[in-house]
Amino acid sequence: MIRISGADAIPLVQRVFRGGDIQGSRGYRAHHGWIVDGSEPIDEVVLTVFRTPHSYTGEDVVEITCHGGVFLGQRIVELLVGQGARPAQPGEFTQRAFLSGRMDLCQAEAVADLVQARTEASRKVAAYQLEGRLSERLRNMREQLVKACSLLEIELDFSEEDVAFTSRTELIAMLKAMKTEIESIVSSFDRGRVCREGIRVVIVGRPNVGKSSVLNCLVERERAIVTEVPGTTRDTVEDVLDIGGLLFVVTDTAGIRESEDVVERIGVQKARQALSAADLVLLIFDGSEALTDEDEAIVHTMREMGKREIGVINKVDLRVKADMKRIKAWLPGAPLARVSALKQEGFPELIQKIEEIVLADGIPHAGEVVLTRVRHRDSLSKAKAAIERAEDSLKMGMSQEFVVVDLREALDSLGEITGETITDDILNRIFSEFCIGK
C-alpha cells in the first residue's frame, strides 16, 4: 500500500489514475482502476480516499493498494514523485497526525512501539498507550494543575484584599494525591521497559564449557559455531527467544579469560560490555571437569556487578566431576540448572527457571498503564520534584508566586510527554526513529 497525504494528494493521484473521478469522491470510498503513465498501464489497483480531517494524518489522504513486489511499488512511487509528490521522511505521516491534533506525542510514540513489537506483551503495552490510557491520566493531572494555577494567579490580582480563592489544605491534599499517582506510574518503568525492549540474558563462562551450545539449544537452531577448540567465539552472538509472551535477547559471549590473542582479547572486552547491560546472567560450568580458578574469577566478576544469575551445569550426560557444593557456595540463593547441550536435555527446566526469575518482578496486567520510555520517566520525575517544591512552599505559607512557578514547571514537564510543551529538536529526534511509511 502506498499512502499520499497533503492538500494536493487527491488531484495529484487523479492525474495518474484511470477508473473514475476521485476528486469528487466522498471520504471512506474505494475506487477500482489502473495506475497509468500517460497511456501506459502500470498496475491494476484499488484507491481509498480519505477527506480531511477524517484520515490518519488529518489531511486529505489517498491510499493505493497495488500488487506486491518491490519493483512495482517503486515504479508507482517514482510516477507520483514525477507528478510533484515527494518521499515521506521517517515517521512523517505520524508526525503530521500529531501536528494536526489527531493524536498526542505519547500516542504517536506508541505507533512506533506497536510496529516494532515482537511479543504479545510488547504489543499489548503499545496498544494501551496508543489507545490513550497514559495520555488520559496525564491530561487529568494537567487539568488539576491548570485549575490550581489559575486560582492562585487570580489571588495575585487581589493580593491587597487578602482574598483566597482556593483552600490551601485542599490544594496540598491534591498535590499529595498527584505525587502518589506519579510515583505509581514511574514505578512501572522497569516492567514497561522489559515489555518494550526485552530481557537481556547474557551467557558467560570460561572457554569451552559449552556456552554456544547452550545458546543453540535455547533458541532451537544453530545460531553459534560450536567446536572443541577453546576460544571459538570471538565476538558476541545474539538471538531472541519468546518466553511467556516476553522477549528475551540472549547473548553468547567469548570465554572470559586472559589471552595473548588480540582478537580474543577484543571478544573478552565485548563480553564484559554485554555483561554490564545484562538483566540476567547464565553462568555456565563444565560439569564433566573439576572447577578451575577461571571459574571462580568469573563468579567474583558477577558478584561485583550485582547481576541476577542462574548457575548452569552443562555436560551432565558425562560423569559429573564439578564440585556442586562449591558452586552453591559461590552462588548463594541463585537457581541451579543441570543440562546437556549435546543431548538437548534439561532446557525446559532452565527456561522455567529463567521465567520464574523474570516474572517475579511482575509484568503489566491487562489494561495497566506502564511507562516504556526513559523520556517519559524523566519528565514525570521532574514533574514530581516540582510538585514537591510547591507542596513545601504551601506548607511554609510562602507567597503564591513561588507556588505558581513550581506548578507551571510541573505542567511543562507533563506537557513534554504529550507534546504540549516540546521543542522542534526533540520532535525531530523522536520521529526520526520511526520506520519509513509511518
GIMO-V834796 format. One record per backbone hydrogen bond with DSSP energy under -0.5 kcal/mol. NH is the residue of the N-H (numbers start at 1). CO is the residue of the C=O. E is the energy in kcal/mol with one decimal. If there is no record, write none. Layout:
NH,CO,E
NH,CO,E
This chain:
2,64,-2.6
4,62,-2.6
6,60,-2.3
9,6,-1.7
12,8,-2.1
13,9,-2.1
14,10,-2.2
15,11,-1.1
15,12,-0.5
16,13,-1.6
17,14,-1.0
18,34,-3.1
19,17,-0.6
22,20,-0.7
25,22,-1.0
28,49,-2.0
29,49,-1.2
31,47,-2.9
33,45,-2.2
34,18,-2.7
35,43,-2.8
36,16,-2.8
36,34,-0.5
37,40,-3.1
38,36,-0.6
39,37,-0.6
40,37,-2.0
41,39,-0.6
42,35,-3.3
43,35,-1.3
45,33,-2.7
46,65,-1.7
47,31,-3.2
48,63,-2.2
49,29,-2.6
50,61,-2.9
54,51,-1.7
55,53,-1.6
61,50,-2.6
62,4,-2.5
63,48,-2.4
64,2,-3.3
64,62,-0.5
65,46,-2.8
65,63,-0.6
66,64,-0.8
73,69,-2.1
74,70,-2.3
75,71,-2.5
76,72,-1.9
77,73,-2.3
78,74,-2.6
79,75,-1.7
80,76,-2.3
81,77,-2.6
82,78,-2.0
83,79,-0.7
83,80,-0.7
84,81,-1.5
85,80,-2.0
91,435,-1.3
92,89,-2.4
94,438,-1.2
95,91,-2.5
96,92,-2.5
97,93,-1.8
98,94,-2.1
99,95,-2.7
100,96,-2.0
101,98,-1.4
102,97,-2.5
103,97,-0.9
105,418,-2.8
108,104,-2.2
109,105,-2.3
110,106,-1.2
111,107,-1.1
111,108,-0.7
112,108,-1.1
113,109,-2.0
114,110,-2.6
115,111,-2.2
116,112,-2.1
117,113,-0.7
117,114,-0.5
121,245,-2.0
123,119,-2.0
124,120,-2.4
125,121,-2.2
126,122,-2.0
127,123,-2.5
128,124,-2.5
129,125,-1.8
130,126,-2.6
131,127,-2.1
132,128,-0.6
132,129,-0.9
133,128,-1.9
136,132,-2.2
137,133,-1.4
138,134,-2.2
139,135,-2.7
140,136,-2.2
141,137,-1.7
142,138,-2.4
143,139,-2.3
144,140,-1.8
145,141,-2.2
146,142,-2.9
147,143,-2.2
148,144,-2.2
149,145,-2.8
150,146,-2.5
151,147,-2.2
152,148,-2.3
153,149,-2.6
154,150,-2.0
155,151,-1.8
156,152,-1.3
157,153,-1.0
157,154,-0.6
158,154,-0.9
158,155,-0.7
159,156,-1.2
161,158,-0.8
162,158,-0.7
162,159,-0.6
163,158,-1.0
165,163,-0.5
171,167,-2.3
172,168,-2.5
173,169,-2.1
174,170,-2.3
175,171,-2.3
176,172,-2.4
177,173,-2.2
178,174,-2.2
179,175,-2.5
180,176,-2.2
181,177,-2.0
182,178,-2.5
183,179,-2.4
184,180,-1.9
185,181,-2.1
186,182,-3.0
187,183,-2.1
188,185,-1.4
189,186,-2.0
192,188,-2.6
193,189,-3.4
194,190,-1.9
195,191,-1.8
196,192,-2.2
197,193,-3.5
198,193,-0.7
198,194,-1.7
199,247,-2.9
201,199,-0.8
201,249,-2.5
202,200,-0.5
202,280,-2.4
203,251,-3.3
204,202,-0.6
204,282,-2.5
209,206,-1.0
214,210,-2.1
215,211,-2.2
216,212,-2.4
217,213,-2.1
218,214,-2.3
219,215,-2.4
220,216,-0.8
221,216,-1.7
223,221,-1.7
230,228,-0.5
232,229,-0.9
234,232,-0.7
237,252,-2.4
239,250,-2.2
241,248,-2.2
243,241,-0.7
243,246,-2.3
244,242,-0.5
246,243,-1.8
248,241,-2.9
249,199,-3.1
249,247,-0.5
250,239,-2.6
250,248,-0.8
251,201,-2.9
252,237,-3.5
253,203,-1.0
254,267,-0.5
256,205,-1.2
257,255,-0.7
265,261,-2.3
266,262,-1.8
267,263,-1.9
268,264,-2.4
269,265,-2.2
270,266,-2.3
271,267,-2.0
272,268,-2.1
273,269,-1.9
274,270,-2.5
275,271,-2.1
276,272,-1.7
277,273,-0.9
277,274,-0.7
278,275,-1.4
279,200,-2.6
280,200,-1.9
281,308,-2.4
282,202,-2.7
283,281,-0.7
283,310,-2.3
284,204,-2.9
284,282,-0.8
285,312,-2.8
287,285,-1.0
287,314,-2.4
289,286,-1.5
296,292,-1.8
297,293,-2.4
298,294,-2.1
299,295,-2.1
300,296,-2.2
301,297,-1.8
302,298,-2.1
303,299,-2.3
304,300,-2.2
305,301,-1.5
306,302,-1.3
307,302,-1.2
310,281,-2.4
311,335,-2.4
312,283,-3.0
313,311,-0.5
313,337,-3.1
314,285,-2.9
314,312,-0.8
316,339,-1.8
318,315,-1.5
321,287,-2.8
322,287,-1.8
324,322,-1.0
327,323,-1.8
328,324,-2.4
329,325,-1.9
330,326,-2.2
331,327,-2.1
332,329,-0.6
334,331,-1.6
337,311,-2.8
339,313,-2.6
339,337,-0.5
340,345,-2.3
344,340,-0.9
345,340,-2.1
350,346,-1.6
351,347,-2.7
352,348,-1.9
353,349,-1.9
354,350,-2.3
355,351,-2.6
356,352,-2.4
357,353,-2.0
358,354,-2.1
359,355,-3.0
360,356,-0.8
361,358,-1.5
362,359,-1.1
368,365,-2.5
370,368,-0.6
371,185,-0.5
377,373,-1.9
378,374,-2.8
379,375,-2.0
380,376,-2.3
381,377,-2.2
382,378,-2.0
383,379,-2.2
384,380,-2.5
385,381,-2.1
386,382,-2.1
387,383,-2.3
388,384,-2.4
389,385,-1.8
390,386,-2.2
391,387,-2.5
392,388,-2.3
393,389,-2.3
394,390,-2.1
395,391,-2.2
396,392,-1.9
397,394,-1.2
398,393,-2.6
402,399,-0.9
403,399,-1.1
404,400,-2.9
405,401,-2.1
406,402,-1.5
407,403,-2.4
408,404,-2.8
409,405,-1.7
410,406,-2.2
411,407,-2.3
412,408,-2.5
413,409,-2.2
414,410,-2.3
415,411,-2.3
416,412,-1.3
417,413,-0.7
417,414,-0.9
418,414,-1.3
419,415,-2.1
420,415,-0.9
421,415,-1.1
427,423,-2.1
428,424,-2.9
429,425,-2.0
430,426,-2.4
431,427,-2.5
432,428,-1.6
433,429,-0.5
433,430,-1.1
434,431,-1.3
438,435,-1.5
